[in-house]
Structures are given as structure tokens and as C-alpha cells.
């Protein structure tokens, strides 16, 4: 009688296939990389096939790996649907992983996430709020809020909200150095901004929106670090309204400068109907509607 394949081995295979690296998969699912490597070797031995090719970037699926991936994803989706069929009266449970930008995740989602968590106490929620995004198409996240609408991949995307960005300065800086003008930027008032070669999204490149302004001389890959630099009077910089508008020590300068961007809500097409994904998506939509003035104030 043929022995069934261990489900843990298949789940680890799925994690590596989606993440593209054993180390990254280990960090995402909380399993030691050595354990994942051992399970992959055992799985390949049982199947008599090589599932991954090792490259400098990580693990790349072979033809046999691609075929297995399609089957394992069907199994994973079926397992998730079994959990979901407990009925609407059953409490949501399991893991929900949400990927959002650092600023949006810190200043709006994290501020209110306890409300959603209180409604679903059996649900474990991962909020990945960082400079960069996890990929819904590779099933690294159940829900992602992206700065651009994906054009490819097995995902469903919808507009979540527009948001506005402005130039901000510390009140104390203006009192000490005088009013901010275009001529004073880069001279009396240094500029704060992103590190160009560390931008994780082209939507964060504001050169075309700002016009002929000096390049930042104080730079960070973190919007939260930029906000702190601006708040301490280190310089003038662009912040989303939901960040700068909520910091009492900051004032908006050069009011004619307004940048508009859009948040997109993205889910995988195979899991978008899962109750926990639908519930969070609906909650997030309600959150941005309720706080629309913080995101995109009247123009």
C-alpha cells in the first residue's frame, strides 16, 4: 500500500514555491529553514523527482515542481474551503495575513485593527506593514493594499481609496528659520525624502508632482523615519495627509503642492471568497470610508 505524502512536507513545498527562497518561506510560516530543507529532500526522494533548481536568487520550480504546485494549491484551497463551510454562525478562525504600506499600516490600520480583532477573537491576524509588499499572487498575503493596480497574476484588484500628500514642516522650524517658500527650500529649509535607489514602488517618486524643487539631502527608506525627521525640524518633506495632518507639531507648507495617489485592495482569485478574507476586506472598506477626510481631504 502506498504511503500518503506528509501534509507538512507539501505545505512547506507550497511555501517555498510561493516565496522563491527557503529562508524567506521559513520566516513567513515560522518553521526553521533546516527543517524545510529536510522536508523538501524527503518529498523529492518519495516522488523520485527534482522539484526545485537552486539559483543565486533562490529556488526555482522545475517542470515537475510546477505540476506538483498546481495539485498542492488545489489541496490547500480545498482544505481552506472545508474550514469555511462551518457556516456563518461559526466564528472566524485561522490565520489572516495582511500586507500594507508602512505609513498606511501604522497610522490608520494599526490604530483601528483592534476593532476587527475584537469581533473575531479566534482569528490570528498578521499585519505586515513595511517598506515593500508581500505578494497576493504568490499567496504570501491574503489581502494586500498596494500603491499600483496589478496588471498580471491570478489576483483581483479594486480601488480602495484615493489619498493626498502635502509638504510639511515643523512649527518650531518655521518659527526659527522663517516662512517656507520655494526659494528657501534647499537653502534655509533642507529637504527630506526617500532614498531613490531604495524606492519599493514608482508611485513614491514625486519628482514630476513637485516641480523644480531641490533634491532631498536627508533621506530614508522609511516614511515613519521621514515623519520623525520633519517633526524634529530637520527639514521639509512630503507626507501623506493621514500622517502629517495627524501630527500637531507639523504644519502644511506651500499649499499649492498636492500629490494624489490611490490605494488598491488586492486578493488572490482562489481565496477572495474565504469568509475571513471577505470579512476583513469589508471592514477595511468601511474604515477608509469612515476616515476618508484623513486620507483625501476636500480639494
C-alpha positions as YAML, in Angstrom:
chain: A
units: angstrom
residues:
- id: 1
  name: UNK
  ca: [0.00, 0.00, 0.00]
- id: 2
  name: UNK
  ca: [1.37, 3.42, -0.98]
- id: 3
  name: UNK
  ca: [2.10, 5.64, 1.98]
- id: 4
  name: UNK
  ca: [0.44, 9.10, 1.79]
- id: 5
  name: UNK
  ca: [2.71, 12.09, 1.48]
- id: 6
  name: UNK
  ca: [3.11, 14.04, 4.76]
- id: 7
  name: UNK
  ca: [0.92, 17.16, 4.63]
- id: 8
  name: UNK
  ca: [3.64, 19.20, 6.37]
- id: 9
  name: UNK
  ca: [6.05, 18.39, 3.55]
- id: 10
  name: UNK
  ca: [3.54, 19.53, 0.95]
- id: 11
  name: UNK
  ca: [2.78, 22.74, 2.84]
- id: 12
  name: UNK
  ca: [6.49, 23.53, 3.11]
- id: 13
  name: UNK
  ca: [6.87, 22.85, -0.62]
- id: 14
  name: UNK
  ca: [3.99, 25.27, -1.27]
- id: 15
  name: UNK
  ca: [5.57, 27.95, 0.93]
- id: 16
  name: UNK
  ca: [8.92, 27.72, -0.86]
- id: 17
  name: UNK
  ca: [7.25, 27.72, -4.29]
- id: 18
  name: UNK
  ca: [5.42, 30.93, -3.41]
- id: 19
  name: UNK
  ca: [8.29, 32.68, -1.65]
- id: 20
  name: UNK
  ca: [11.04, 31.61, -4.06]
- id: 21
  name: UNK
  ca: [13.53, 31.11, -1.22]
- id: 22
  name: UNK
  ca: [13.74, 28.60, 1.61]
- id: 23
  name: UNK
  ca: [14.85, 31.26, 4.09]
- id: 24
  name: UNK
  ca: [12.01, 33.60, 3.15]
- id: 25
  name: UNK
  ca: [9.45, 30.78, 3.33]
- id: 26
  name: UNK
  ca: [10.79, 29.81, 6.76]
- id: 27
  name: UNK
  ca: [10.34, 33.37, 8.02]
- id: 28
  name: UNK
  ca: [6.80, 33.59, 6.62]
- id: 29
  name: UNK
  ca: [5.49, 30.35, 8.13]
- id: 30
  name: UNK
  ca: [7.59, 30.26, 11.29]
- id: 31
  name: UNK
  ca: [9.44, 26.99, 10.57]
- id: 32
  name: UNK
  ca: [13.21, 26.55, 10.75]
- id: 33
  name: UNK
  ca: [14.87, 26.68, 7.32]
- id: 34
  name: UNK
  ca: [16.80, 23.48, 8.07]
- id: 35
  name: UNK
  ca: [13.54, 21.68, 8.74]
- id: 36
  name: UNK
  ca: [12.05, 22.91, 5.48]
- id: 37
  name: UNK
  ca: [15.14, 21.82, 3.56]
- id: 38
  name: UNK
  ca: [14.99, 18.34, 5.10]
- id: 39
  name: UNK
  ca: [11.28, 18.00, 4.27]
- id: 40
  name: UNK
  ca: [11.86, 19.07, 0.67]
- id: 41
  name: UNK
  ca: [14.62, 16.48, 0.22]
- id: 42
  name: UNK
  ca: [12.34, 13.82, 1.73]
- id: 43
  name: UNK
  ca: [9.49, 14.84, -0.58]
- id: 44
  name: UNK
  ca: [11.73, 14.73, -3.65]
- id: 45
  name: UNK
  ca: [13.01, 11.29, -2.60]
- id: 46
  name: UNK
  ca: [9.47, 9.98, -2.15]
- id: 47
  name: UNK
  ca: [8.39, 11.31, -5.55]
- id: 48
  name: UNK
  ca: [11.63, 10.45, -7.33]
- id: 49
  name: UNK
  ca: [11.67, 13.92, -8.90]
- id: 50
  name: UNK
  ca: [13.62, 17.14, -8.52]
- id: 51
  name: UNK
  ca: [11.15, 19.88, -7.61]
- id: 52
  name: UNK
  ca: [13.46, 22.92, -7.43]
- id: 53
  name: UNK
  ca: [16.57, 24.18, -9.11]
- id: 54
  name: UNK
  ca: [18.96, 26.17, -6.94]
- id: 55
  name: UNK
  ca: [19.90, 29.60, -8.35]
- id: 56
  name: UNK
  ca: [21.66, 32.63, -6.93]
- id: 57
  name: UNK
  ca: [18.25, 34.21, -6.28]
- id: 58
  name: UNK
  ca: [16.83, 31.14, -4.56]
- id: 59
  name: UNK
  ca: [14.66, 28.16, -5.50]
- id: 60
  name: UNK
  ca: [13.07, 27.91, -8.98]
- id: 61
  name: UNK
  ca: [10.44, 25.29, -9.76]
- id: 62
  name: UNK
  ca: [11.30, 22.56, -12.24]
- id: 63
  name: UNK
  ca: [8.67, 21.22, -14.65]
- id: 64
  name: UNK
  ca: [7.84, 18.51, -12.10]
- id: 65
  name: UNK
  ca: [7.62, 21.17, -9.40]
- id: 66
  name: UNK
  ca: [5.20, 23.24, -11.47]
- id: 67
  name: UNK
  ca: [2.96, 20.20, -11.93]
- id: 68
  name: UNK
  ca: [3.02, 19.42, -8.21]
- id: 69
  name: UNK
  ca: [2.35, 23.06, -7.32]
- id: 70
  name: UNK
  ca: [-0.94, 23.05, -9.23]
- id: 71
  name: UNK
  ca: [-2.07, 19.94, -7.34]
- id: 72
  name: UNK
  ca: [-0.97, 21.17, -3.91]
- id: 73
  name: UNK
  ca: [-2.67, 24.53, -4.40]
- id: 74
  name: UNK
  ca: [-5.91, 22.69, -5.18]
- id: 75
  name: UNK
  ca: [-5.47, 20.70, -1.95]
- id: 76
  name: UNK
  ca: [-4.77, 23.85, 0.06]
- id: 77
  name: UNK
  ca: [-7.81, 25.62, -1.38]
- id: 78
  name: UNK
  ca: [-9.98, 22.59, -0.61]
- id: 79
  name: UNK
  ca: [-8.69, 22.49, 2.97]
- id: 80
  name: UNK
  ca: [-9.49, 26.17, 3.42]
- id: 81
  name: UNK
  ca: [-12.97, 25.73, 1.98]
- id: 82
  name: UNK
  ca: [-13.64, 22.89, 4.44]
- id: 83
  name: UNK
  ca: [-12.90, 25.26, 7.30]
- id: 84
  name: UNK
  ca: [-15.08, 27.93, 5.73]
- id: 85
  name: UNK
  ca: [-18.11, 25.62, 5.39]
- id: 86
  name: UNK
  ca: [-18.75, 25.56, 9.11]
- id: 87
  name: UNK
  ca: [-21.46, 28.09, 8.49]
- id: 88
  name: UNK
  ca: [-21.99, 31.81, 9.03]
- id: 89
  name: UNK
  ca: [-22.70, 31.35, 12.73]
- id: 90
  name: UNK
  ca: [-19.26, 29.82, 13.30]
- id: 91
  name: UNK
  ca: [-16.56, 32.20, 14.47]
- id: 92
  name: UNK
  ca: [-13.81, 33.04, 12.02]
- id: 93
  name: UNK
  ca: [-10.55, 31.29, 12.83]
- id: 94
  name: UNK
  ca: [-7.18, 30.52, 11.32]
- id: 95
  name: UNK
  ca: [-4.55, 32.94, 10.03]
- id: 96
  name: UNK
  ca: [-5.18, 36.13, 8.09]
- id: 97
  name: UNK
  ca: [-2.08, 37.84, 6.69]
- id: 98
  name: UNK
  ca: [-2.44, 41.44, 5.53]
- id: 99
  name: UNK
  ca: [0.26, 43.37, 3.66]
- id: 100
  name: UNK
  ca: [0.11, 47.17, 3.67]
- id: 101
  name: UNK
  ca: [2.50, 50.06, 3.20]
- id: 102
  name: UNK
  ca: [4.34, 51.22, 6.30]
- id: 103
  name: UNK
  ca: [2.56, 54.57, 6.62]
- id: 104
  name: UNK
  ca: [-0.99, 53.33, 5.95]
- id: 105
  name: UNK
  ca: [-0.44, 50.30, 8.15]
- id: 106
  name: UNK
  ca: [0.99, 52.30, 11.06]
- id: 107
  name: UNK
  ca: [-1.14, 55.43, 11.01]
- id: 108
  name: UNK
  ca: [-4.56, 54.10, 10.09]
- id: 109
  name: UNK
  ca: [-4.89, 50.31, 10.03]
- id: 110
  name: UNK
  ca: [-2.97, 49.58, 13.25]
- id: 111
  name: UNK
  ca: [-4.86, 52.36, 15.03]
- id: 112
  name: UNK
  ca: [-8.18, 50.59, 14.45]
- id: 113
  name: UNK
  ca: [-7.28, 46.92, 13.93]
- id: 114
  name: UNK
  ca: [-8.27, 46.09, 17.49]
- id: 115
  name: UNK
  ca: [-11.88, 46.70, 16.45]
- id: 116
  name: UNK
  ca: [-11.77, 43.95, 13.83]
- id: 117
  name: UNK
  ca: [-9.79, 41.65, 16.14]
- id: 118
  name: UNK
  ca: [-12.37, 42.07, 18.91]
- id: 119
  name: UNK
  ca: [-15.11, 40.94, 16.52]
- id: 120
  name: UNK
  ca: [-13.12, 37.79, 15.60]
- id: 121
  name: UNK
  ca: [-11.12, 36.70, 18.66]
- id: 122
  name: UNK
  ca: [-10.35, 33.24, 17.25]
- id: 123
  name: UNK
  ca: [-8.62, 34.75, 14.20]
- id: 124
  name: UNK
  ca: [-4.85, 35.26, 14.16]
- id: 125
  name: UNK
  ca: [-4.01, 38.42, 12.21]
- id: 126
  name: UNK
  ca: [-0.57, 39.23, 10.77]
- id: 127
  name: UNK
  ca: [-0.17, 42.89, 9.81]
- id: 128
  name: UNK
  ca: [2.89, 43.20, 7.56]
- id: 129
  name: UNK
  ca: [3.38, 46.98, 7.48]
- id: 130
  name: UNK
  ca: [6.73, 47.62, 5.85]
- id: 131
  name: UNK
  ca: [8.66, 49.29, 3.07]
- id: 132
  name: UNK
  ca: [7.61, 46.78, 0.43]
- id: 133
  name: UNK
  ca: [4.76, 44.37, -0.04]
- id: 134
  name: UNK
  ca: [4.03, 40.67, 0.21]
- id: 135
  name: UNK
  ca: [2.56, 39.21, -2.95]
- id: 136
  name: UNK
  ca: [-1.06, 38.02, -3.06]
- id: 137
  name: UNK
  ca: [-0.37, 36.33, -6.41]
- id: 138
  name: UNK
  ca: [2.23, 34.09, -4.72]
- id: 139
  name: UNK
  ca: [-0.10, 33.69, -1.72]
- id: 140
  name: UNK
  ca: [2.36, 35.42, 0.61]
- id: 141
  name: UNK
  ca: [-0.56, 37.52, 1.87]
- id: 142
  name: UNK
  ca: [-4.33, 37.00, 1.94]
- id: 143
  name: UNK
  ca: [-5.02, 40.71, 1.46]
- id: 144
  name: UNK
  ca: [-2.70, 43.43, 0.24]
- id: 145
  name: UNK
  ca: [-3.13, 47.18, -0.09]
- id: 146
  name: UNK
  ca: [-0.88, 48.26, -2.95]
- id: 147
  name: UNK
  ca: [0.08, 51.62, -4.44]
- id: 148
  name: UNK
  ca: [-0.49, 50.43, -8.02]
- id: 149
  name: UNK
  ca: [-3.08, 48.15, -9.59]
- id: 150
  name: UNK
  ca: [-1.51, 44.81, -10.57]
- id: 151
  name: UNK
  ca: [-1.63, 44.13, -14.30]
- id: 152
  name: UNK
  ca: [-0.78, 40.44, -14.17]
- id: 153
  name: UNK
  ca: [-1.20, 37.39, -11.99]
- id: 154
  name: UNK
  ca: [-4.10, 35.42, -10.50]
- id: 155
  name: UNK
  ca: [-5.40, 38.35, -8.44]
- id: 156
  name: UNK
  ca: [-8.48, 40.52, -8.14]
- id: 157
  name: UNK
  ca: [-7.90, 44.23, -7.52]
- id: 158
  name: UNK
  ca: [-10.28, 47.04, -6.68]
- id: 159
  name: UNK
  ca: [-9.84, 50.67, -5.78]
- id: 160
  name: UNK
  ca: [-9.80, 51.13, -2.02]
- id: 161
  name: UNK
  ca: [-9.30, 54.89, -1.70]
- id: 162
  name: UNK
  ca: [-7.56, 57.92, -3.12]
- id: 163
  name: UNK
  ca: [-5.22, 59.72, -0.76]
- id: 164
  name: UNK
  ca: [-3.42, 63.04, -0.76]
- id: 165
  name: UNK
  ca: [0.14, 64.02, 0.13]
- id: 166
  name: UNK
  ca: [1.43, 67.50, 1.02]
- id: 167
  name: UNK
  ca: [4.62, 69.25, 2.05]
- id: 168
  name: UNK
  ca: [5.00, 69.56, 5.82]
- id: 169
  name: UNK
  ca: [7.34, 71.39, 8.20]
- id: 170
  name: UNK
  ca: [7.73, 71.58, 11.96]
- id: 171
  name: UNK
  ca: [6.14, 74.65, 13.60]
- id: 172
  name: UNK
  ca: [9.34, 75.20, 15.58]
- id: 173
  name: UNK
  ca: [11.41, 75.17, 12.39]
- id: 174
  name: UNK
  ca: [9.26, 77.87, 10.79]
- id: 175
  name: UNK
  ca: [9.39, 79.99, 13.95]
- id: 176
  name: UNK
  ca: [13.18, 79.69, 13.99]
- id: 177
  name: UNK
  ca: [14.02, 79.92, 10.26]
- id: 178
  name: UNK
  ca: [11.07, 81.83, 8.86]
- id: 179
  name: UNK
  ca: [8.27, 81.05, 6.41]
- id: 180
  name: UNK
  ca: [8.83, 78.37, 3.78]
- id: 181
  name: UNK
  ca: [8.97, 79.47, 0.14]
- id: 182
  name: UNK
  ca: [10.11, 77.66, -2.97]
- id: 183
  name: UNK
  ca: [13.25, 79.82, -2.91]
- id: 184
  name: UNK
  ca: [14.06, 78.86, 0.68]
- id: 185
  name: UNK
  ca: [13.86, 75.10, 0.05]
- id: 186
  name: UNK
  ca: [17.28, 73.52, -0.03]
- id: 187
  name: UNK
  ca: [18.78, 76.69, 1.44]
- id: 188
  name: UNK
  ca: [17.28, 77.76, 4.76]
- id: 189
  name: UNK
  ca: [15.00, 74.74, 4.73]
- id: 190
  name: UNK
  ca: [16.62, 71.37, 3.84]
- id: 191
  name: UNK
  ca: [14.53, 68.72, 2.09]
- id: 192
  name: UNK
  ca: [13.64, 65.27, 3.50]
- id: 193
  name: UNK
  ca: [12.68, 62.38, 1.20]
- id: 194
  name: UNK
  ca: [13.13, 58.82, 0.03]
- id: 195
  name: UNK
  ca: [16.41, 57.18, -0.97]
- id: 196
  name: UNK
  ca: [15.96, 56.96, -4.77]
- id: 197
  name: UNK
  ca: [17.53, 53.55, -5.34]
- id: 198
  name: UNK
  ca: [15.61, 52.01, -2.41]
- id: 199
  name: UNK
  ca: [12.14, 53.01, -3.58]
- id: 200
  name: UNK
  ca: [9.90, 49.95, -3.46]
- id: 201
  name: UNK
  ca: [7.23, 51.49, -5.70]
- id: 202
  name: UNK
  ca: [7.44, 54.05, -8.53]
- id: 203
  name: UNK
  ca: [4.38, 55.78, -7.04]
- id: 204
  name: UNK
  ca: [6.71, 57.09, -4.32]
- id: 205
  name: UNK
  ca: [8.74, 59.04, -6.86]
- id: 206
  name: UNK
  ca: [7.37, 62.58, -6.50]
- id: 207
  name: UNK
  ca: [9.70, 64.49, -8.85]
- id: 208
  name: UNK
  ca: [7.08, 65.06, -11.55]
- id: 209
  name: UNK
  ca: [4.50, 66.15, -8.96]
- id: 210
  name: UNK
  ca: [6.67, 68.59, -7.03]
- id: 211
  name: UNK
  ca: [8.09, 70.54, -9.94]
- id: 212
  name: UNK
  ca: [11.54, 72.16, -9.80]
- id: 213
  name: UNK
  ca: [12.34, 71.61, -6.11]
- id: 214
  name: UNK
  ca: [15.76, 70.77, -4.65]
- id: 215
  name: UNK
  ca: [16.66, 67.12, -4.14]
- id: 216
  name: UNK
  ca: [16.43, 65.88, -0.54]
- id: 217
  name: UNK
  ca: [19.67, 65.86, 1.41]
- id: 218
  name: UNK
  ca: [18.15, 63.92, 4.33]
- id: 219
  name: UNK
  ca: [16.83, 60.63, 3.02]
- id: 220
  name: UNK
  ca: [15.26, 57.46, 4.44]
- id: 221
  name: UNK
  ca: [13.55, 54.37, 3.07]
- id: 222
  name: UNK
  ca: [11.03, 54.66, 5.92]
- id: 223
  name: UNK
  ca: [8.08, 57.08, 5.83]
- id: 224
  name: UNK
  ca: [7.90, 56.90, 9.62]
- id: 225
  name: UNK
  ca: [11.56, 57.94, 9.89]
- id: 226
  name: UNK
  ca: [10.90, 60.79, 7.45]
- id: 227
  name: UNK
  ca: [7.96, 61.93, 9.60]
- id: 228
  name: UNK
  ca: [10.18, 61.97, 12.67]
- id: 229
  name: UNK
  ca: [12.90, 63.91, 10.82]
- id: 230
  name: UNK
  ca: [10.36, 66.51, 9.72]
- id: 231
  name: UNK
  ca: [8.82, 66.72, 13.19]
- id: 232
  name: UNK
  ca: [12.21, 67.41, 14.78]
- id: 233
  name: UNK
  ca: [12.85, 70.30, 12.39]
- id: 234
  name: UNK
  ca: [15.46, 68.51, 10.31]
- id: 235
  name: UNK
  ca: [13.81, 69.52, 7.05]
- id: 236
  name: UNK
  ca: [10.72, 69.86, 4.84]
- id: 237
  name: UNK
  ca: [9.18, 66.77, 3.27]
- id: 238
  name: UNK
  ca: [6.23, 65.10, 1.60]
- id: 239
  name: UNK
  ca: [3.91, 63.13, 3.87]
- id: 240
  name: UNK
  ca: [0.51, 61.55, 3.32]
- id: 241
  name: UNK
  ca: [-2.24, 63.70, 4.81]
- id: 242
  name: UNK
  ca: [-3.18, 60.84, 7.15]
- id: 243
  name: UNK
  ca: [0.33, 61.10, 8.62]
- id: 244
  name: UNK
  ca: [1.25, 64.78, 8.53]
- id: 245
  name: UNK
  ca: [-2.27, 66.00, 9.21]
- id: 246
  name: UNK
  ca: [-2.38, 63.99, 12.40]
- id: 247
  name: UNK
  ca: [0.85, 65.35, 13.89]
- id: 248
  name: UNK
  ca: [0.13, 68.51, 15.91]
- id: 249
  name: UNK
  ca: [3.72, 69.76, 15.68]
- id: 250
  name: UNK
  ca: [3.58, 69.88, 11.86]
- id: 251
  name: UNK
  ca: [2.06, 72.44, 9.52]
- id: 252
  name: UNK
  ca: [1.37, 72.19, 5.82]
- id: 253
  name: UNK
  ca: [3.55, 74.47, 3.68]
- id: 254
  name: UNK
  ca: [3.33, 75.52, 0.02]
- id: 255
  name: UNK
  ca: [-0.40, 74.65, -0.09]
- id: 256
  name: UNK
  ca: [-0.41, 74.72, -3.88]
- id: 257
  name: UNK
  ca: [1.62, 71.49, -3.81]
- id: 258
  name: UNK
  ca: [-0.71, 68.50, -3.59]
- id: 259
  name: UNK
  ca: [0.05, 64.97, -4.76]
- id: 260
  name: UNK
  ca: [-2.68, 62.39, -5.34]
- id: 261
  name: UNK
  ca: [-2.25, 58.63, -5.22]
- id: 262
  name: UNK
  ca: [-4.53, 55.58, -4.91]
- id: 263
  name: UNK
  ca: [-4.62, 52.54, -2.65]
- id: 264
  name: UNK
  ca: [-5.68, 49.27, -4.32]
- id: 265
  name: UNK
  ca: [-7.16, 46.32, -2.43]
- id: 266
  name: UNK
  ca: [-5.77, 43.08, -3.86]
- id: 267
  name: UNK
  ca: [-6.66, 39.45, -3.12]
- id: 268
  name: UNK
  ca: [-5.90, 36.12, -4.77]
- id: 269
  name: UNK
  ca: [-8.71, 34.99, -7.03]
- id: 270
  name: UNK
  ca: [-8.76, 31.50, -5.46]
- id: 271
  name: UNK
  ca: [-9.14, 32.72, -1.87]
- id: 272
  name: UNK
  ca: [-11.00, 36.03, -2.19]
- id: 273
  name: UNK
  ca: [-14.29, 34.32, -1.25]
- id: 274
  name: UNK
  ca: [-12.97, 32.89, 2.01]
- id: 275
  name: UNK
  ca: [-15.01, 34.31, 4.86]
- id: 276
  name: UNK
  ca: [-12.04, 35.74, 6.72]
- id: 277
  name: UNK
  ca: [-10.79, 37.48, 3.55]
- id: 278
  name: UNK
  ca: [-14.24, 38.86, 2.73]
- id: 279
  name: UNK
  ca: [-14.78, 39.97, 6.32]
- id: 280
  name: UNK
  ca: [-11.50, 41.87, 6.52]
- id: 281
  name: UNK
  ca: [-11.93, 43.41, 3.07]
- id: 282
  name: UNK
  ca: [-15.37, 44.68, 4.04]
- id: 283
  name: UNK
  ca: [-14.08, 46.03, 7.36]
- id: 284
  name: UNK
  ca: [-11.19, 47.80, 5.67]
- id: 285
  name: UNK
  ca: [-13.52, 49.34, 3.10]
- id: 286
  name: UNK
  ca: [-15.70, 50.66, 5.91]
- id: 287
  name: UNK
  ca: [-12.65, 52.01, 7.73]
- id: 288
  name: UNK
  ca: [-11.43, 54.10, 4.81]
- id: 289
  name: UNK
  ca: [-14.96, 55.36, 4.15]
- id: 290
  name: UNK
  ca: [-15.31, 56.46, 7.76]
- id: 291
  name: UNK
  ca: [-11.92, 58.19, 7.74]
- id: 292
  name: UNK
  ca: [-11.99, 59.45, 4.16]
- id: 293
  name: UNK
  ca: [-11.25, 63.03, 5.25]
- id: 294
  name: UNK
  ca: [-7.95, 61.84, 6.79]
- id: 295
  name: UNK
  ca: [-6.98, 60.17, 3.52]
- id: 296
  name: UNK
  ca: [-8.21, 62.60, 0.89]
- id: 297
  name: UNK
  ca: [-9.45, 65.92, 2.35]
- id: 298
  name: UNK
  ca: [-11.80, 68.14, 0.33]
- id: 299
  name: UNK
  ca: [-9.98, 69.80, -2.55]
...
